[in-house]
Amino acid sequence: MTSRKATELIHHPYVPPPGFAAPQVGVYKASTVIFPSVAALRARDWRTKSGYTYGLHGTPTTFQLEERIATLEGGKHCLLVPSGLASIACVNLALLRAGDEVLLPDNVYGPSKAMAEGELTHWGITHQLYDPMDPGDLQRKLSDRTKLVWVEAPGSVTMEFPPLAHLVQLCRQRGITTALDNTWGAGLAFNGFDLGTGARSTTGSGADIVVHALTKYPSGGGDVLMGSVVTRDDRLHEQIKLSHMRLGWGVGANDVEAVLRSLPSLVARYRAQDTSARQLAGWLRGRPEVAQVLHPALPGSPGHEHWQALCGDDGLAAGLFSIVLHERYPSARVDAFCEALALFKLGYSWGGPVSLVVPYDVHAMRPAGRWPHRGMLVRLSIGLEETDALRADLEQALRTLG
Ligand SMILES: *Cc1c(COP(=O)(O)O)cnc(C)c1O
């Protein structure tokens, strides 16, 4: 699947201006688009993409990126928004109204939970957290008020890989819309719109909506903030698109170009970071300072069997994983370990060239949750540096733990 995607992303249809047969997409910038007549101005419909009306409704540059991201995700329609978090907001605002309830996995991307606690609560939309590793818990929490269920695989700090297809199926049986945050899978590790595996594979077994923080792998440079909302269903797309237009979300052409430029190397970068991350994760497993390595492709990690079922025995994984340090190290020592790293920089995000590290106190993040570990968690995002150099950096920093 991924090798085909690499080719599709490079040979995606694009018609260059006459006489300029370059494969790179032009950068078109405009707020105003000029119409030849009042009749043309009145007749042009921005919703169908049959013409251009105003910069906010799309340019040749944004249309190209929308089409490529739709291809990447295996969907039909794509909307671009100014960040990954905005793609979550875009879906929530388009689909939820006062009195509705939205369900989030308890290991959900943190700011998504904050949005539910803040804006959604203010607007009379309730939320509940469910345990993504326990479909029964989700099933018990679904009600007539549930209008949207978010799923994510794996949790991007604690790295549990849930039985995604099962979660989505429970919602589908009750006619409830599901939205997948596919930033980790990046459209490569699995297809968000087709979560069935092997003989059970059917179109319609996947999420209804797939959002992606293009900030991460598709940008790949650590220099762009952008998000996407992809759908297959025309009616659902129209509903989100109308809300997207009314709320005035747009993206800048230079940022779009940066993502278009990075997409051809997406598969190569994802594979390279996966390989490097797995080598480092395997090595860290043997270190006495480390109580557990949380990486869905490693046997023994929570939900490894679900990763294997969905992504395949030789499947892909993002270059992101966490380690739980031995409980004998208090948080100040773990902070010092993170600061002792030289190549790994302290910072949020992932998918860029620079390796990153963040320490997390999971007990404080998830007061009600089940979290079996006593040690501090450290999340590592593997960049594009040489694996041996990263290993040596980790080794010298681990030594400072004593
Ligand atoms: C980074 C991230 C987001 C948000 O993306 P931004 O562009 O930083 O707003 C959403 N979901 C996941 C899983 C992420 O990792």
The ligand as a Tripos MOL2 file, in Angstrom:
@<TRIPOS>MOLECULE
LIG
   15    15     1     0     0
SMALL
NO_CHARGES

@<TRIPOS>ATOM
      1 C1          0.1770   17.6780   16.8130 C.3       1 LIG1
      2 C2         -1.1100   16.9560   16.8680 C.ar      1 LIG1
      3 C3         -2.3200   17.6170   16.6720 C.ar      1 LIG1
      4 C4         -2.3990   19.1170   16.4900 C.3       1 LIG1
      5 O1         -1.6420   19.6090   15.4590 O.3       1 LIG1
      6 P1         -1.1620   21.1590   15.4730 P.3       1 LIG1
      7 O2         -0.8960   21.4580   14.0660 O.co2     1 LIG1
      8 O3          0.0220   21.2200   16.3710 O.co2     1 LIG1
      9 O4         -2.3290   21.9470   16.0240 O.co2     1 LIG1
     10 C5         -3.4670   16.8700   16.7080 C.ar      1 LIG1
     11 N1         -3.4440   15.5520   16.9370 N.ar      1 LIG1
     12 C6         -2.3100   14.8780   17.1330 C.ar      1 LIG1
     13 C7         -2.3440   13.4130   17.3710 C.3       1 LIG1
     14 C8         -1.0970   15.5570   17.1130 C.ar      1 LIG1
     15 O5          0.0280   14.9020   17.3170 O.3       1 LIG1
@<TRIPOS>BOND
     1     1     2 1
     2     2     3 ar
     3     2    14 ar
     4     3     4 1
     5     3    10 ar
     6     4     5 1
     7     5     6 1
     8     6     7 2
     9     6     8 1
    10     6     9 1
    11    10    11 ar
    12    11    12 ar
    13    12    13 1
    14    12    14 ar
    15    14    15 1
@<TRIPOS>SUBSTRUCTURE
     1 LIG1         1 GROUP 0 **** ****
